[in-house]
């Protein structure tokens, strides 16, 4: 047996969780919201609307967008977004550790 869980940040509704985290990590790797959406089998529209809703709930922009042109467009994570990702990664690591330890405490002899 093992513990299963879902954790997210709430701010007048679900503001940030594993899905948005994965989208931002893909944007970091690909330099593009469009490419990130494709990699995650998600429509661009769904990814874009999700990012806009999260930015509204968090109160700061996560992405800097560059409109296409000769060199093409792209997206990069804002400094606030990078700091938020760093905090979220630490938070999710701590949550995993505490939940696994608590699970073992109560179910190690089961």
N, C-alpha and C positions, 0 to 999 in steps of 0.2 A: 504494500500500500504506500501511497504517497499523497501529499496534500495538493489540492488544486485551488486556485484562487484567481480573482481579477481585482485589480486595484487601479483607481484613477484619481485624478485631481478634480475636485468639484468647485465651481465658482458660479453659483446660480444656475446649476446644471453641469453636466459632464463637460469638463473643459479640456482634459488631456489624459490620455491613457496609452495603452500599448500600440493601438493602430496608428494614431498620429505620430508616436515616437518612431515607428517603422518608416512612415512616410518621410519624416525629416531626415532620418539616417540615409534613406535612398537619395534624397535631394542632395545631401552632402556628398554622396558618392558619384552621382551623375551630373550634378550642376544644373538640374532641370526638374521642375515639377512634372512636366509632361513625361519625361523618361522614367521618373520615379513611379508615377501612376502605372505606366506600362509594366514595369518590373514587378509591381505588386498586384497585377491583374485588376486594376481599378480604373474607372473612367477618369479622364482629366477633370471633367466637371465635378465629379464627386470629391476628388482630392482637393480641388481649388475651393469648393464650398466648405469643406471640412477645415481647411487652413484658415479661411476667412472667419468662420464661426469661432474657432479656437482663439484667434487673435482678438476678436471682440470680447470673449469671455475673460481672457487673461489681461487685456488692456494694453498690449504692446505688440508690435509686428514681429512675426517669426521669420519672415522672408523679405529679402530685397529682390525685386524683380527687375530684370533687364529686358526691355522690349526688343523683339527681333529686328534684324536689319541685315546688313551684309555679313556680319560675323554671327548672326543668329542671336536669339534671346537666351534667357537662362534665369536661374534663381539661386540665391545663396542665403544662408542662414544669417540673420542679424546678430550683432554682439549680444543683445538681450536674449535672443533665441538660443545661442550657444551656451550662455550661462544657465538658462532654464533647463536645457538638455543635460548639462553637467549635474545640476541639482537633481533632476529626475532620475538620472542613472544611479546616483548615490542613494536616493530614496528607494528605488526599486531593488537595489542590492541589499539594503538593510531590511526591507520588508521580507524578501526571500529568506534571508538568514534567520530572522526572528520567527517567521512562520514555520520554517523547517525545524528549528529548535523546539518550538512549542509542540509541534506535531510529534516529534520524537519523545518528548517528555510524557505525553499522554497516551501514545500508542506504541511505544517501543517493545512492550511485552505482548502485543496483540498478535 
